[in-house]
Amino acid sequence: MYDLTGFQRDLLYVIAGLDEPHGLAIKDELESYYEKEIHHGRLYPNLDTLVDKGLVEKGQRDRRTNFYTLTRRGSREIDARAEWEAQYLDE
């Protein structure tokens, strides 16, 4: 996960927290967190990067709607990141 941008990590966490979210659901979650608009030109290329890295799988719900899920590798990366962060945080 060290080679991901902060935005890509946030995408990964949002996908992990939702049940097969589509792009607009992910966009809505991030806009709520960032408190500003997330443009399609930022969202979808970053989702594609996560797919290319094998962290996320993209499926097709219908002809117009894709959904995203974590791969096992994506889950392992989130777990490893949480362990790494925990060593620096007070309990």
DABEL-V5681 format. One record per residue. N is the residue number from 1. OMEGA is omega in degrees with one decimal (none if undefined). BURIAL is # if it has 24 or more other C-alpha atoms within 12 Angstrom, else .. Layout:
n:N omega:OMEGA burial:BURIAL
n:N omega:OMEGA burial:BURIAL
//
This chain:
n:1 omega:-178.5 burial:#
n:2 omega:-176.6 burial:.
n:3 omega:177.4 burial:.
n:4 omega:171.9 burial:.
n:5 omega:176.0 burial:.
n:6 omega:178.9 burial:.
n:7 omega:178.7 burial:#
n:8 omega:175.6 burial:#
n:9 omega:178.4 burial:#
n:10 omega:175.9 burial:#
n:11 omega:-179.2 burial:#
n:12 omega:179.9 burial:#
n:13 omega:179.7 burial:#
n:14 omega:178.8 burial:#
n:15 omega:179.2 burial:#
n:16 omega:-175.2 burial:#
n:17 omega:-179.1 burial:.
n:18 omega:-179.1 burial:.
n:19 omega:179.9 burial:.
n:20 omega:-177.9 burial:#
n:21 omega:171.9 burial:#
n:22 omega:-174.3 burial:#
n:23 omega:-177.3 burial:#
n:24 omega:176.2 burial:#
n:25 omega:176.9 burial:#
n:26 omega:178.9 burial:#
n:27 omega:179.7 burial:#
n:28 omega:179.1 burial:#
n:29 omega:-178.6 burial:#
n:30 omega:176.7 burial:#
n:31 omega:177.0 burial:.
n:32 omega:-179.3 burial:.
n:33 omega:-177.1 burial:.
n:34 omega:-178.0 burial:.
n:35 omega:173.0 burial:.
n:36 omega:-176.5 burial:.
n:37 omega:173.5 burial:.
n:38 omega:-177.7 burial:#
n:39 omega:179.2 burial:.
n:40 omega:-179.4 burial:.
n:41 omega:174.6 burial:.
n:42 omega:-174.0 burial:.
n:43 omega:-169.7 burial:#
n:44 omega:174.9 burial:#
n:45 omega:178.6 burial:.
n:46 omega:173.7 burial:#
n:47 omega:178.1 burial:#
n:48 omega:176.9 burial:#
n:49 omega:178.9 burial:#
n:50 omega:176.0 burial:#
n:51 omega:-179.5 burial:#
n:52 omega:180.0 burial:.
n:53 omega:178.2 burial:.
n:54 omega:-179.5 burial:.
n:55 omega:-176.1 burial:#
n:56 omega:173.7 burial:#
n:57 omega:178.0 burial:#
n:58 omega:176.3 burial:#
n:59 omega:-179.2 burial:.
n:60 omega:178.6 burial:.
n:61 omega:174.2 burial:.
n:62 omega:-175.3 burial:.
n:63 omega:-175.6 burial:.
n:64 omega:-170.5 burial:.
n:65 omega:172.8 burial:.
n:66 omega:172.1 burial:.
n:67 omega:-174.1 burial:#
n:68 omega:175.3 burial:#
n:69 omega:175.3 burial:#
n:70 omega:169.5 burial:#
n:71 omega:175.2 burial:#
n:72 omega:178.3 burial:.
n:73 omega:177.8 burial:.
n:74 omega:177.5 burial:#
n:75 omega:178.6 burial:#
n:76 omega:179.6 burial:.
n:77 omega:177.6 burial:#
n:78 omega:178.5 burial:#
n:79 omega:179.7 burial:.
n:80 omega:178.6 burial:.
n:81 omega:179.5 burial:.
n:82 omega:177.5 burial:.
n:83 omega:179.7 burial:.
n:84 omega:179.5 burial:.
n:85 omega:-175.9 burial:.
n:86 omega:-178.9 burial:.
n:87 omega:-178.4 burial:.
n:88 omega:-175.9 burial:.
n:89 omega:174.4 burial:.
n:90 omega:179.6 burial:.
n:91 omega:none burial:.
//
